[in-house]
Amino acid sequence: MNYATKLRTIPKLSQVAKRLPESWDTHTPTLNSNRNNKTKNLESPIHFIASHSHPHIEFVTPHINHPSNPSIPFPDQIKIKDTTDGLKRDEYRNKILSEISVLEECHASVLGYSDGHAAVSNGIRKVGVGYVIRAGKRTLSSSSIGIGPRANIYDAEMLGILLAFMKAKQIAENQGYRKIRIYCDNQSAVKSIADLSRHPCQYASRIFVPAAKAFVEGHPERSIHITWTPGHNGVEGNERADRLANEGARVAPTPLFNRTITWAKEQATRKTVRSWKKAWYEHSETRINSKYYIPRPPALKLHPIFNSSKLGRDIECRLVQYLTGHGHYGEYHAQFHHDVDPRCACGESVETIFHLTTSCPATAGHRGILSEFSTNINDPTLFGSLAGLEAVAKFIAKTGIGRRRGGPQAAAQTM
């Protein structure tokens, strides 16, 4: 599914593009993507992937900007401000408010504010874009548009920046303003608007960059700043743009594409998660006590314990192996290598994780690490909470269990 979103990002002359179905504009009739399959109903992999996409999905063009050229033309005049410059959030907000206050008194400046909105109403996704253009305290222009159900908030934010800039540019050129300042509360969109590499909503960047270049080229007194500002923090223009975006979600949509890349990827992710969960709950073979070791179903986000820098790579690996049962334990190795002795070093007939955790003399001295959290090894919270897994990781580190047989000595580790 994720690959299907990339069919419009590959070069038109590539062999894959030429073998797409007839409905795609890159299709070459003389090439047979079915590779002479004897079975007529057998679908080629390329056609199968294309069936999960659409010929009019958002397109992306590779290799637009030559590596020797600057990523942003006229960097002294066109600036992308997507960070707080090391300031705390409140300090940065106050800086932005002060900057806007000064610009509103400057007769050479035109300011634009943009926002996006996405919501689901009666089972239908609605995505809106809003922007407002101001000079001083006067509102010069404002607009609300809908971009259809097959888009998401990032698409709206990118399009909002583009539309606000293009309108501000038109006004600046007609009325003699030299400074264009656009404010948006989506940091990712601000960062990407001048990026010509492959990325979702590249079309907005492809329009923005040459338009910005045309505005400043030959006019050293002109400048463009695209600035990130925290949302809902007292910036009046952004609050107005937010209301306009909400209104845009309620008007009849005018989609740019049949579907956007971000929407298609989101749908692919949702289908994958549903497949994972279905396989998880319907699996026919169950590991003993698996509901205790892995109480949570598969998720897209890592468990917090694996996002922490406290655990070294070795401990992280052995913790995963401990939870899944697929590790360097006698019981597991004996399933695949019948010549491997499954016995534990203490003499137990089979070295299992349960044995190492609850009754092996070699780990008895560190078992208190687990009992401090729970006296029951089958307690789901021991393996289903951050504190419980931290205790398990500490137990693994101290005892050295799960090391490769015949490898380095299972020395205890500090945590």
VODODO-971563 format. One record per residue: z, x, y of N, C-alpha, C, O in turn; residue in three letters. Coordinates in steps of 0.05 Angstrom, whole numbers, plus 5000, padded with zeros to 4 digits. Layout:
ZXYZXYZXYZXYAla;...
This chain:
500050174976500050005000500050175025498650115044Met;501650385025501650565049498950705052498150745075Asn;497750775030495050895032493050705044491250795058Tyr;493350455038491450255048491350245078489250185090Ala;493650305091493650305121492150535133491650535157Thr;491450735116490150975127487150975123485751165130Lys;486050755112483150755107481550775133479250875133Leu;482650675155481250695181481950945196481150975219Arg;483351125184484051375197482351605186482351825198Thr;480951565164479451775152476651795165475651585174Ile;475452025166472752055178470751865166470851825141Pro;468951755182466951565172465051685151463951545135Lys;464651955153462752085135464052175109462752295092Leu;466652125106468052215082467052045058466151825061Ser;467252155034466252025010467851765005466751564995Gln;470451765011472051525007471151305025470751075017Val;470651375051469751165070467051045062466650815065Ala;465251215052462651115044462750935020460950765016Lys;464850955003465050794979466850544982467550414963Arg;467550485007469050245012467249995007464850025007Leu;468449755004466849514999464849465022464949585043Pro;462949285017460849225035461849115062460549155083Glu;464148995062465248885087466149095107466649035130Ser;466349345098467149565115464749695128462649725114Trp;464849765153462549865167461750145158459550245165Asp;463350275142462650545132461350535104460650745093Thr;461150295093460050265066457150365065455450315082His;456650525044453950625039452850495013453950554992Thr;450850325015449950174991449050344968449250264944Pro;447950584974446850754952449050884936448451004915Thr;451550874945453751004930455250794915455950584925Leu;455750844889457050654872459950744868460550944854Asn;461850604880464650674878465850604851468050694844Ser;464350444835465450374808464850584787465650564764Asn;463350794795462851024777461750934750462551034729Arg;459850744751458450664727460350554706459950594682Asn;462350404715464150284696462650074679461149914689Asn;463050094653461649914634462749634637461249434632Lys;465249604643466449344646466149254675467149374693Thr;464649034679463948944705466448864721466548894746Lys;468448754707470848664721472848884728474848834741Asn;472249124719474049354725473649444753471549534761Leu;475749414769475549474798476149774802477949884790Glu;474549894820474950184825477550224841478350034855Ser;478850454839481250504854480850474884482650374898Pro;478550554895477950534923477850234932478950164952Ile;476550074916476349784922479049654919479749474934His;480649744900483349634896485049694921486449514931Phe;484949934931486450004955485449844979487049744995Ile;482849814981481649665004482449375003482649245024Ala;483049264979483848984977486548934990487148704995Ser;488049144994490649115007490549175037492549175050His;488149215047487749265075485749065087485348855075Ser;484449135109482448955121480549125137481349325149His;477949055137475949215152476549235182475749425195Pro;478049045192478549045221481449115227482549045248His;482649275209485349385215485049585238482949695242Ile;487249635252487249825274486050095264486750185243Glu;484350215280483150465273484450705287485750675308Phe;484250935275485251185286483151395283481851415262Val;482651545304480651755304481952035303483552095320Thr;481252195283482352465281480952655299478652615308Pro;482352875305481153105319479953035346477653105352His;481452885363480352815389480653045409478853115424Ile;483053165408483653385428483353655414484553705393Asn;481753835426481454095415484054255417485454235437His;484854405396487354545396487754725420490054785428Pro;485554825431485855015454486454865480487254995500Ser;486054605481486654445505489554365506490754325485Asn;490754345530493454245532493753965522491853805525Pro;495953905509496353635499496353425521495453195516Ser;497253495544497153315567495553455590496353665599Ile;493353335599491853465620493353455647494953275652Pro;493053655663494353675689497453635685498553455697Phe;498753805669501553765664503353775688505653675688Pro;502453895710504053905734504053635749505853575765Asp;502053465743501753215756502352975738503152765747Gln;501953015712502452795692504852885675504653075660Ile;507052735678509452815663510452585646510552355655Lys;511252655622512452465603515352535600516052745591Ile;517052345609519952395609521252215587521851975593Lys;521652325564522652165541525452245532526252155511Asp;526852405547529552495540531452455563530552415586Thr;533952485558535952465579536552725593538152745611Thr;535052935585535453205597538353305594539353445611Asp;539553225571542253325566544453165579546853225575Gly;543752955594545752795608546852585589545552495570Leu;549352505594550452285579549052025587547752015608Lys;549251825571547651575575548251455603546351375617Arg;550751435610551451315636550451485659549451385679Asp;550651755655549651935676546651905679545551905701Glu;545251885657542351855658541551595671539651585686Tyr;542951385664542351115676542651135706541051025721Arg;544851255715545351275744543251445757542451385780Asn;542251645743540151815754537551655758536151675778Lys;536951485737534551325739534751115762532851075777Ile;537050995764537450795785537250925813536050805831Leu;538351165815538051305841535151385847534251355869Ser;533751465826530951545829529251305838527551325855Glu;529751075825528250825832528850745860527050655875Ile;531350765868532150695896530650855916529850755937Ser;530451115911528951295929526051225930524751215951Val;524851175906521951105904521350845918519150815929Leu;523150655917522650395931522550425961521450255974Glu;523750635971523550686000521150866007520550906031Glu;519850965986517551135991514950965992514250835972Cys;513550976014511150806017508750916001506650786001His;509151145988506851255973507051195943505351285928Ala;509151035935509650995906509150715898509850525912Ser;508050685874507850425861509250455834508750645819Val;510950255828512650275804511850055784511349825792Leu;511750125759511149935738513349925717514550135710Gly;513949695706515949655686514749495663513349295668Tyr;515149585638513849455616515849415593517849555592Ser;515349215576517149165554515649005532513448895538Asp;516749005508515548855486517648685473520048735476Gly;516848475460518648295446517448195420515048135419His;519048195400518148085374520347915362522747975362Ala;519547685351521447495339519947325319517447315319Ala;521447195301520347015282521246735288523646675290Val;519246555292519846275299518546095278516046105276Ser;520045935265518945755244517345905223515245805214Asn;518246135216516946295196514446445206513146585190Gly;513846435231511546565243512446785262514046735280Ile;511447025258512147245276510647215302508247145303Arg;512047255324510947235351511647495366513947575367Lys;509547625376509947875390508747855418506447775422Val;510347925438509547905466509748165481511348335474Gly;508148185502508148415520508548305549507348105556Val;510148445564510548375592510648615610511648825602Gly;509648595634509848815653509948705681508948485687Tyr;511048855699511248785728510649035744511549255737Val;509149005765508349225783509649175810509348955821Ile;511049375821512349335847511849575865511249795856Arg;512049515891511949725912514049645932513949435944Ala;516049825935518349755951519849525938520449545914Gly;520349315952521749085941519748855934520548645925Lys;517148915938515148705934513948725905513448935895Arg;513548495893512248475867509248445873508448245885Thr;507648635863504748625868503248485845501148375849Leu;504348505821502948385798504948365775506848515772Ser;504448165758506048135733504347985713502547835720Ser;505048025687503447895666505047875641506848035635Ser;504347665625505447625599503147565580501447395586Ser;503047695557501047645537502247645509504247775504Ile;500947505491501747515462499647675447497247655453Gly;500447825427498547995412498447915383497448075366Ile;499347685376498947585349501147645329502947815335Gly;501047525306503247555286503047815270505047895258Pro;500747945269500448185253500748435270499048615270Arg;502948445285503648675301506748685302508048505292Ala;507848905312510748915315511549025342509849055359Asn;514149075345515149145372514049405382513649425407Ile;513549595365512449855374509649815386508949935407Tyr;508049645373505349585384505649465412504049535430Asp;507549275415507849145441508749345462507849335485Ala;510549525455511549725474509349915483509049975507Glu;507650005464505450185472503450045489502550155509Met;502749805482500749655498501949585525500449585545Leu;504549535526505849475552505549715572504949675595Gly;506149955562505850195579503050215589502550265612Ile;501150185571498350215578497450015599496250085619Leu;498149755595497349545613498649585640497349545661Leu;501249655640502649705665501349935681500949915705Ala;500650145666499450375680496750305691496050375714Phe;495050175675492350115684492349935709490749965727Met;494249735709494449565733495549725757494549695779Lys;497549895752498650055774496450245785496350295809Ala;494850355767492650535775490650395793489850495813Lys;489950145785488049995801489149935828487749965848Gln;491649855830492949805856493150055872492650055896Ile;493950275860494250525874491650615886491550715909Ala;489450595871486850685881485850505904484550595922Glu;486450245902485550055922487150065948486150015969Asn;489750125945491550105968492650375977494250385996Gln;491750595964492450855974495150975965496151155978Gly;496250865944498750975934498151235919496151255905Tyr;499951435922499451695910501151745885500451915868Arg;503351595882505251645860505351395842505851175852Lys;504851425817505151205797507551275779507651485767Ile;509451095778511751125761512050885742512350655751Arg;511950935716512150725696514750765681515350985672Ile;516350555678518850565663518750375639517850155641Tyr;519750485616519750335591522250405576523150635577Cys;523450205562525950265548525550335519527450345503Asp;523050385510522550475483521850775483519650855492Asn;523650935474523351225475520951325459519551505468Gln;520551215436518351295419515651245431513851405430Ser;515451015444512850945457512351125481510051215485Ala;514351185496514051365519513151645509511351765521Val;514251735487513551995477510752005466509452215468Lys;509651785456507051775443504751705461502451745454Ser;505251595485503151475501501051685509498651605512Ile;501751935511499752135519498952315495497752525499Ala;499652235471499152395447496552305434496252075427Asp;494652485432492052425421491752485392489552455380Leu;493852575379493752625350493752365335493952155347Ser;493652375308493652135292496452005294498452135288Arg;496451755302499051605302498351315307496251245318His;500151135299499650845304499450795334500650935350Pro;497750605342497250535370495850765384496150795409Cys;494350925370492951145382490951045403490351185423Gln;489950805399488050685418489150685446487750725466Tyr;491850625448493050625475493050895488492550925511Ala;493551105471493551375482490651455489490251595509Ser;488751365474485951435479484951315506483251435519Arg;486051095513485350975539487051095562485951145583Ile;489551145556491451245577490651525586490451565611Phe;490151705568489751985576487352025594487652145616Val;484951925588482751965607483051815633482151905654Pro;484451585632484951435657486851585675486451595699Ala;488951695663490851855678489552105690490052185713Ala;487852235673486452465682484652395706484452555725Lys;483252175704481452095726482952035752481852085774Ala;485451945750486951875774487852125789487852135813Phe;488652345774489752575787487652795792488052965809Val;485452795777483553015779482253015807481252815817Glu;482453255819481353285846483153175868482453175891Gly;485553085860487452975880490253095874491952975862His;490753335883493253475877495653335888497953385880Pro;495253145907497553005919498452775901500552655906Glu;496852705881497452475864499152565839498952795831Arg;500752385829502352445805502852195789502851975800Ser;503352235763504052015745506452095728506452315716Ile;508451925728510851975710511151725692511351505702His;511351775666512051565647514851625638515351835625Ile;516751455644519651525641521051325622520651085624Thr;522551435604524251265587526851195602528051365615Trp;527550945601530050855613531550685593530350515579Thr;534250715591535750555572535450255577535450175600Pro;535150105556534749815559537249665567539449745559Gly;536949455582539249275589541449435602543849405595His;540749605621542749765635542549745665543049935680Asn;541749505675541749455703539249535718539249535743Gly;537149615704534549675717533149415721532049295702Val;533049315746532049055751529149015741528448805730Glu;527449215746524649185737524449155707522748995698Gly;526049305692525949285663526949015653525948905634Asn;528948905667530048645659527848425664527548245648Glu;526348455686524248265691522048295670520948095660Arg;521248545663519248585643520148475616518448375601Ala;522748485610523748375585523348075584522647965564Asp;523947945606523547655607520547575604519847385591Arg;518847735617515947685614515047725586513247585576Leu;516147925572515347975544516247745527514747665508Ala;518547635532519447395517517647165521516947015502Asn;516647135546514746915552512146965538510846785528Glu;511347225537508847295524508747225494506647155483Gly;511147235481511247165453510746875448510246785426Ala;511046705469510746415466507946315474507246085469Arg;506246495485503546405493501646445470502246585451Val;499246325472497246355452496546655449495846775470Ala;496646765425496147055423493247135425491446985419Pro;492847385435490247505436490447775421490747985434Thr;490147765394490448015379488248215384485848135387Pro;488848465384486848675388485448745362483148815361Leu;486948725340485948785313486748565294488448395301Phe;485548555271486348365250489248415243490748235237Asn;490048675243492748755237493149045248491249195249Arg;495549105256496049375266497149555243498049455222Thr;497049815247497949995226500949965222501849955199Ile;502449935243505349915240506049655225507949655208Thr;504649435230505149185216504449225186506049135169Trp;502149345181501349385153503249555138503949495114Ala;504249765150506249945137508849795132510149825112Lys;509649635151512049475148511749285124513649255109Glu;509449155122509048975099509049125073510149035053Gln;507849365073507749525048510549605040511249605017Ala;512249675060514949745054516549515043518049545023Thr;516149275054517549045044516748975015518448914999Arg;514149005009513248954982514449154962515149084940Lys;514549404971515649614954518649564948519549594926Thr;520149484969522949424965523349194946525049204929Val;521648984949521848754930521248844902522548754883Arg;519249024898518649114871520849284860521549254836Ser;522049454877524349614868526649434858527649474836Trp;527349244874529549064868528948904843530748854826Lys;526548804840525748654817526048824792527248734772Lys;525049074793525249254769528149314764529049344741Ala;529749344785532549414783534149204768535749254750Trp;533748954776535248734765534248634738535648504723Tyr;531648694732530448594707530148804686528948754665Glu;531249054691530849264671532149184644534249054644His;530949264623531749164596533949344584535549254569Ser;533849604591535849794579537849874601537149944623Glu;540349854594542449904613544050144604544950164581Thr;544550334623546350554617549150444617549850274634Arg;550750544599553550454597554950504624554850724635Ile;556250294634557750304659555950374684557050464704Asn;553350324682551650384705552350224729552050324752Ser;553349984726554049824749556449944764556849874788Lys;557950114751560050254765559150504779559850554802Tyr;557350654765556450904777554550854800554551004820Tyr;552750654798550850594819551050294826549450144817Ile;553150224841553549934846551549814866551249574867Pro;550249984882548349884902545449894892544750094879Arg;543849684897540949704889539449904906540549994926Pro;537049974898535550174914535150084943534849844949Pro;535250274961534950214989533150425002532750644991Ala;532050365025530350545039531850775053530850995057Leu;534350715060535950915074537751065055538850945036Lys;538051315059539851475043542751385047543451285069Leu;544351415027547251355030548351555050547451785050His;550251475066551351655087552251925076552152115091Pro;553151935051554152185041551952395039552452635041Ile;549452305036547252495033546052565061544252735063Phe;546952435081546052505108548052685122547752765145Asn;550252745108552352915119551753205112550653275091Ser;552453385130552053675126554353795111554354045107Ser;556353635104558653745090558053845062559154045053Lys;556153715049555453785021553253995021551253965035Leu;553554195004551354385000549254264981549754054969Gly;546954394980544854294963545654274934544954074920Arg;547154464924547954474896549654224890549354094869Asp;551654174908553453944903551953684905552353494890Ile;550053664925548553414927546953354902546853134892Glu;545653564891544053534866545853444843545153264828Cys;548153574840549853514818551153234821551753104801Arg;551553154846552652884851550652674842551352474829Leu;548052714850545952524841545752514811545552304799Val;545852754798545752764769548152634756547852504735Gln;550452654768552852534758552552224759553252084740Tyr;551452124781551251834785549051714767549351494756Leu;546851864763544651754747544951814717543751674701Thr;546652014710546952084683544752284673544852364650Gly;542952354691540752544684541452814694540552904716His;543152954679544053224688544553404665543853344642Gly;545753634671546353834651548953774636550953904640His;548753564620550953484603549953474574547653414569Tyr;551753544555551053554527549653304517547653324503Gly;550753074524549652824515546752784524545052704508Glu;546252854549543552804560541553004549539352934541Tyr;542353264546540553464536539753404507537553454498His;541753304491541253264463539253034458538053024436Ala;538752864478536852654475533952764473532252644460Gln;533552994485530753104487530453354470528253424461Phe;532653504467532653754452534653734429537053774433His;533653654405535453604383536853854373538753834358His;535854094381537154334372539454414391540954604386Asp;539854254412542054314431544654194420544753964412Val;546754354421549354264413550554084434551054174456Asp;550953824428551953644449554953664454556053524471Pro;556353834438559253844441560153964467558754124479Arg;562453874475563753984500565154244492565754294469Cys;565554414512566854674507569754634497570854814485Ala;570854404502573654354493573754274464575854254452Cys;571454214451571254134423570653844419570253764397Gly;570553684441569753404439566953394427565153554434Glu;566453194409563953184394561553144412559353244406Ser;561853004434559652964453560652994481562652874490Val;559253174496560053214524558753004541556353014547Glu;560352804550559352594567560652614594562652754598Thr;559452484614560652484640563352344640565152434653Ile;563552124625566051984623568252164612570452164621Phe;567552314591569552504579570352714599572752774602His;568352834612569053054631570752944654572353094665Leu;570352694661571852584684574652494676576452514692Thr;574952394652577552264645579352414626581752384627Thr;578152574608579852684586579452974580581053084564Ser;577453114591577053394584579253564596579853544620Cys;580453734579582653914589581754094612583354174629Pro;579154164612578154354632578254234660578354384680Ala;578153974662578053844689580753714696580953594717Thr;582653734678585253594682586553674708587753504721Ala;586353924715587754024739586753914765588053924786Gly;584253804764583153694789582653394788581553284807His;583653274767583252984765584752824786584152594791Arg;586752954797588352824818586652754843587352574858Gly;584452904847582652844869581652564868581452424888Ile;580952474843579952204839582252004839581951784850Leu;584452074826586651874824587951824851589151614855Ser;587652004870588651954897587151714910588151564926Glu;584551694902582951474913583151224896583451004906Phe;582951264869583151034851584151134824583251344814Ser;585850984812586951054785585050964763585551034740Thr;582950814770581150704750578350824754577150784775Asn;577350974735574751094737572550874739570350934749Ile;573050634729571150414730571350254755570250034757Asn;572950344775573250204800570550224816569850454823Asp;569150004821566650024836566850154863564850284871Pro;569150134876569350254903569350554902568750694922Thr;569950674878569950964875567151064879566751284890Leu;565150914869562351004871560750844892558450904897Phe;562050644903560550474922561350514951560350364968Gly;563150694957564050744984563751034991563651204974Ser;563551095017563251365026565651535018565451755009Leu;568051425023570551575016570651624986571551844978Ala;569851434970569951474941568051684932568751854915Gly;565551684942563651884935564352164945563752364932Leu;565752174968566652434977568752544958568852784953Glu;570452374947572352464927570952554902571752754890Ala;568952414893567452494869566052764874566052934856Val;564852794897563553054904565553284904564853504895Ala;567853234914569953444915570753514887571253744880Lys;571053304869571753344842569653514827570353704812Phe;567053454832564853614820564953904830564554084814Ile;565453944856565554214867567854374855567454614849Ala;570154254853572554394843572354464814573154674805Lys;571254274798571254324769568754474760568854604739Thr;566654474775564154614767562554464746560754584735Gly;563154214740561654074720558854014729558254004753Ile;557053994710554253934716552554174721550154144727Gly;553654414718551954664721550154694697550754594675Arg;547854824701545954874679547255034657548655234662Arg;546954944632548055094610546655364607544155384608Arg;548255574604547155844602546555964629545656194631Gly;547055814651546555914678549056054688550756144672Gly;549256074715551556204726554156064718554155834712Pro;556256214718558856104710559655874728559255894752Gln;560655674716561355434731563855474748566055374742Ala;563555634768565855694786566355464805564455324813Ala;568855424812569455214831568455294858568155524865Ala;567855084875566755134901568655004922569954804916Gln;568655124945570255004967568654794981566154824983Thr;569954604992568554395008569954355034569054195051Met;
